[in-house]
């Protein structure tokens, strides 16, 4: 099902432009506090990753890739459509892949996938979810971090619109429809005030 309410535009150009300073900007006090809270929620749903090979889908400059490395993963495959974002990734135990998340094809499947801060920036989040279904192992999980459709989420969207980027927001019912339509079921959910929803998805 297409999300017709908001069609993100201009995101690739924006992220190419900010890639070189993205990690530095994310270290600002407020953003660092929020991302730390989000990462706790993400990994509480993702579970133990030590020794595993993880897929970071829509990795950006590698915030969650670095979180995985800190938690002792075997290796991270990090996918992003921005070559300049991929250039910011750590080199040790990381394979960077420049690809469109709606049609990513890799030679392996993964026990656990992180999809944090990606779905709101793509025109067809359902295509990302469908593509990811072919990248996860049968008993694997994917954790998605997305902005809810609430007042704080709408303010977050206005922030991005100032940079020429439109983003999608996701009510619980919309995300359930998108996930179910792509072949996933929602296993667990966490909401972090003020504008973060975290879902754990399993196949079928």
Secondary structure, DSSP 8 states (H G I E B T S, - for coil): ----S----SHHHHHHHHHHHHHHHTTSHHHHHHHHHHHHHHHHHH---TT-EEEEET-TTTHHHHHHHHTT-SEEEEEES-HHHHHTS-STTEEEEE--TTS---SS-EEEEEEES-GGGSS-HHHHHHHHHTTEEEEEEEEEEE-BSSHHHHHHHHHHHTTT-----B-HHHHHHHHHHTTEEEEEEEEETTTEEEEEEEE-
